[in-house]
Amino acid sequence: MRKIALITGATSGIGKATALILAANGYDLIITGRREELLKDLTSEIIKDTGAAVISLCFDIRDLNQTDLAIKSLSGNWIAIDLLINNAGLAVGIEPVHEGVIDDWDRMIDTNVKGLLYISRIISPGMVARESGHIINISSIAGHEIYPNGAAYCGSKHAVKAITKAMRMELLPYGIKVSSISPGMVNTEFSLVRFKGDQTRADNVYKGLTPLYAPDIAESILFMVTRPPHVNIEDLVIMPTDQASARDYRRR
């Protein structure tokens, strides 16, 4: 019997790559995001390429009511979610705190922190009842280090790190694995969103070096979820060879 994975933020980048690799390796999928057309396209791609069963749910994870209604729409075997991948997240803006844009802060905190908590609160009771499951929170090197002009984003990812540790302790009595993966620079829509659609500035982030790519992270997630039952990868920090810290790069 195929396991069921729910992936938030599955319309692009790490979420999309993870959906594709899990579908090819024995999982049926619940994919979620805000962009309905991209969810439809990904659903078609998964079915065509892997034959996995797929349900797509279009909602904004920042909205608790939308999130709750979407998950409550599931029925039958789809209720028994084996793997929750909390991937939805973003960075937006690069202003120092004294010039920060409040709306940017709200978007990051509401998505990266509150959205992760919302859907974990909804999904985890089923795992507890079954005494089985795995939750993977997508964090960042920004959850381990701080850099200037990233106070809100770094703060949100430090929160993810703390939440992950607490979840691991709280769910330990029920045999539920809780993990996180903390990538360095990954060439996805991340920088385009951070620079609010400025493609030139986004491209310059990766200029002169080789970053990670979404499939690199997806392959690492597949490794994490295919460990034996007695093995839990608590946190996997993965960096490009050209990056040594949140601020140190080798450019050529």
N, C-alpha and C positions, 0 to 999 in steps of 0.2 A: 504494500500500500504506500502510495506517495505521500510524503509529508507536505504540510501547508506552511508557506512562508508569507508573511505580510511585510511589504516594503513601503515605507513612506518616502515621498519625494522621488518617485520612480520614473519621472518623465524625462530625465536626462542624467548625464554624468555618472557618478558612482551608483546611484539607485538603479538606473537603467542597465548598466553593465552587470550589476549584481543580479537583477531579475533574469537576465539572459543566461548567466552562468548557472544559476540555481535551477532554472527550468530545464537546462541540459543535463542536470545531475540529480534528477529524481524528485524535484519539488513541483507541486502545483502552487500557483501564485495568486495573492491578492495584492494588486499594485494600486498605489494611491498617489494623488497629486492634485494640483489646481488647474492644470491645463488638459482639458478633456480630449482635444484632438490628439495630443501627444500620447495620452493614455490609450486611445483607440489604436493608434499606429503601433504602439509597443505590443498591445494585445495581439494584433494580427501577426506581427513579426514572431512573437513567441510561439503562437499556435502553428504557424507555418514551419518554423525551423525546428521545433522540439516536440510538438504534439502535447505539451503540457496543458492542463486546464488553467484558465485564467479568469479572474474577476477583477474589473477595474472599478474603483470608487473615487469619484471626483469631489473633493471637499478641501476646505482650508483648515489645516491642522491647528491654526491659531484660535479657531472658533470651537469651543467645547461642545456646543449643541450640534453643530454640523458633524463633528467627529463622532459623537455618540450616536447620532441617527444613522450615519454611514455604517458603522460597525454593527449596529442593531439590525441592519437590513440583511445581514448574512444569515444563512440558514443551513440546516443539514450538516454535512461533514465540514463545511467551511467554518463553522464556529470553533472547531478544535484546532486552533492555530498553534503550530509547533515552534515556529521561529518568528520573532518580531525583530525587524531591522529598523531602528530609529535613525533614518538617514536624512529626513527633511531638515534643512538648515541653510543658513546663508550668512554672509558678511556684507554689510552695506555701509559705505562712507569711510573716510580715512581722516576725519577731523580730530584734533586733540579734544580732550574732554571739555575745555572751556569754550570750544566752538562747536560742540557736538549738536547734531540734528536729532531732536527728540523722537521724531517719527522713525528715524533709522534705528535708534536704540530700542524702541518698542517692537519693531519688526524682528530684530535679532533675538531679543529676550522672549517675545511671544512665540517665535518659531523654535528656536534652538533649545529653550528651557521649558516653557510652559507647554508647548505642543508635545514635546517628548514625554512630559509627565502626564498629560491628558490621555494620550493613547496607551501609555503603559498602565495607567490606572484602569482603563477599560479592558485591556487584553489580559493582564496578569492574573486576575481572579480565576479565569478558566485554567490557566497553567497551574495555579495553586490547587484547584480542585482535582486536576488530573495528576498532580505531583510530577509534572514533566514539562519541559520547554526550555527555550534558549532565547535570551534577549541580547541583541548586540546594538550598542549605542555608537553612532559614528561621531567621534570627537575630532581632535585636531592637535597638531603640535602646539597650537595656541592654548590648549588645555594644560600644557606642561610648562610653557614659557610665556613671558610677557614681551610685547614690543610696543614702541610708541605709536600713537594714533590708532591703537586697537583696543582701547580700554573696555568698551562694551562687548566686542566680539570675544576677546580673550576672557573677559569675565564670564560670558555665557558658556564658553567651552570649559573653563575651570569648574563651572557649575555642573556641567555634564559629567566631568570626572568625579566630582563628589557624589552626585546622584547615583552614578554607576556603582561606586564603592558601597554606598548605603543599600542600594537594591540587592547587591550581591549578599550582603549580610542578612537582609530581611527575607530574602527568598531561599536562603540556604536550607532551612528546615524542610523545604518542599522539593529539594533535588533539582531546582531550576538553575541553569547556567546563566550567568550574566557577564558579558564581556564588553570591551570597547576596542575600537581601532582608531589610532591617532595618526593620520597622514600628515606629511609635510606638504610641499607644493604639488598640487595636482592640476593638470591642465583640463579644466572643465568650464562650465559657465561661471565658476566662482568669481573670477576677477571681473568678468563682464558685469555681473550683478553688483559687485563691490564698487565699481566705477560707474554704475548707473547707465550702462549701455554704451560707454565710450570704448569702442573696439580697439582703437590705437593704444590707449593706456593699458587695456587688458592684455594685448599682445606683448607689450613691452615688459610685462612681468616675467615672461618666459624667454625673453630675448637672450641669446648667448648661452643658454644652458638647456639641459634635457630634464624636464620635470617628470613626475609620475603621471600616469594616465589612468583613467577610470578602470580599465580592465586589470591593472596592477592591484588595485584595492579589492576589486571583485574576486580575484583569484585568492587573495589573502583571506577574505571572508569565507570562501569555500573551504580553505584549509581549516579555519576555526570551527566551522560547523560539522566537519567530517572527522573530528578527533573522537576517540573512544569515549564512552559515557563517563569514565572516571577522570577525563582530562578536560580542563577548562582553561582557555587562553584568556587571562584576565584583561590584559591590555597589550595590544600590538602597536608599537610605534614604527612607522615605515616612512623612510625618507628617500628622496632621490640621491643618487651618488653625488650630484653636484650641490647638495645642501647639507650643512653640518648643524644648523640650528635655525630657529625662526628668522634669524637676521644674517646668517653667514652663507654665502653662495659662491660657487665657482662659475664665473662667466667667461666665455671665450669669444 
